[in-house]
Amino acid sequence: MLKLIKKVLKTGTVTVAYPFKPLDLAANFRGKPQYNAQQCVGCGACANACPSNALTMTTADDGASLRWQLFLGRCIFCARCEEVCPTAAIRLSSEFELAVWRKEDLFESADFPICRCRGCGKPYAVQKEIDFALSLLQESAALSDQQLADRRQQYETCPECKQRLRVCASDRIDIGRHLIGEAH
């Protein structure tokens, strides 16, 4: 018995004093997802990549916006959302103390206005996503104001109306010309 007490005293403390001292976490520790709604474009890539369905994109009750929602009760902290986000609007923090008194406190959401088609008026895309695509195009191609307005009109038209109005004229695309020439 004396031998055991001597060994314990020699070893010292082997546990951490967690509630009284902060834990030293690894640099790549995956904790609570931190979401920045201003940086998000509402593309839904994170919701598509989430294996536990903790992230969802649904139409809001008003029908004029798309609702992004995170339920921490389902999150498995896999970091897929962080990997696929094109604007780095979501990242995993080192926060791991997620205990709450009410289940509603585990939900986080943001609403994004939906763009309606200029032709038929149907909702089809998030306005912020279209604006983001146009800003990337403006950055890379340095378009004039008129060109940018033309592109905005094209981007704010749904695929059905584009096809009906021939915004992308298919008569200018000659795919089968070389096939017709060889057949004769």
N, C-alpha and C positions, 0 to 999 in steps of 0.2 A: 504494500500500500504506500509506503514511504517512497518507494521507487517511482510510482505513478505520479504522486504529488510533485516530486522533484522534476520529472519530465514535463508536466503541465506548466510549472513555473518557468522552466527553461525555454519552452516553446513560445510562450507569450500569447497575445491575442491573435486569433486566426480568422475571426469574423469581422465584418464591417459594422461600424456604428451608424447604419443607414439613416434612421429617422433624425439623428442628431447631427450628422455630417453628410454633406452631399456625396453621391456616388461618383467615382471616376468612370466615365463611360468611354468606350472605344470611339475612335474618330468616325467609323462607319456604322455607328449604332442607328437602328431604324426605330424611331418613335412616332409620335402623333403627326399626321400629315398637316402641314401648314399651307393654307390656301390663300392666294392673293386674287381677289375678284377683279381688281382693276387691271391686272396683267392677263387674265384669262380672256380668251376670245370665244369661248363656248363651243368649241369644235366637237367635244364629246369623245375625244381619243382616250381620255382617262377612264371614262365610263365603259367604253368598249374593252379596254385592257384589264379592268378589275376582275380578278377571278372569283372574288367572294361577293360580288354585287353590292359592295359597300358604297360605290359611286353610281349615281343614276342621273339620267337626263330625261326629263318628262315635260310635257306641256303644262304650264301653270294653269291654275283655275280660271284666270281671266282670258286665256286663249291667245293673248297677245305677246306672251313671253315664254321662254324656255327656262325651266328650273333645273339648275345643277344642285345635287344634294349628296352630302357625305354622311353616312351613318357609322360612327366610330365603333358601335357595338358589333359590326360585321367585319371591320377592317382587320386584315391579317398582317399588315405592315410589310408587304412584299416589295414595295417600291416600284411596281409596274407603272403606276400613275405618274410618278416622277420621271421615269424613263421615256414615256411616250409623249409627254406634254411639249408641244412645239414652242411655247412661250415661257417655259419654266415657272408657271403660275402655281404649281403645287410641288412641294418638296417635303421630305420627311425630316422632322426635327429630332432633337434628343429628349423631348418631353415624353415621359412614360407614365406619369401619375395621372390616370384618366378617371379616377373614381368620381362619381357625381351622385347627387341625391335624387334627381329626376331623370328619367329616360330621355325626355325631350332635350336635355342638355347635351346629349351625344350626337345631335343632328346639327349640321351646318349647311346652309344653302345660299344660293345667289340666283337672281333672275336676270335673263338677257332678252332684250326686245327682239322680236322676230321681224325679219324683212318680208314684206308682202310683194308679190310679183307685180311689176309695172303693167303687165298686160291683163292678167286675169284676177289679180288681187289675192290669190291664194298664198298663205304663209309657206315658205319653203326653206329659209336659212336664217341663221342668226346675223343680225345687222353688224354686230361687232366683228364677226368673222369676215364678212365682205369688206368692211373697212380695213381690216388687217391685211387682207390679200391685196387690196388696192395700194396700201402704203408700201408693201413690199415691192409691188410692181413699179411704183413711183420711184422708189429708192434705186432699183436696179436699172430701169430703162429711162429715167428722166423724161417722163412724158410731159407734153404741153397741157395746159388747162383744158383745152378742147378734147384732146385725146383721152385725158383722164375722165372727163364727163361722158365720153362715148363708152369707155370701158365700164364706168359705173352703171350706165344704162344696161349694158350687156350683162354685167354681174348681177344686177337686180331684176333679172328676167328669169323665170323658172324654165327648166328644160323643155317642158311641153310647149310653152309659148315661143321659145327659141326655135323649136322645130317647126311650129306652125307659121311663124313670121319669117322663118329662114334667116335668122340673125347670123348664123354661120352657114353661108350659102353653099349647099351641097353641089350645085351645078358648077362651081368653080373647082371642085375636087374631082379630078379625073383619075380614078384608080384603075379602071379597066382598059385604058387606052392601049397599053402595050399588049394586052390579051386580044383585043379586037384586031390589031395589026398583024398578029401572028396567025390568026385563024384564016385569013384570006390567002 
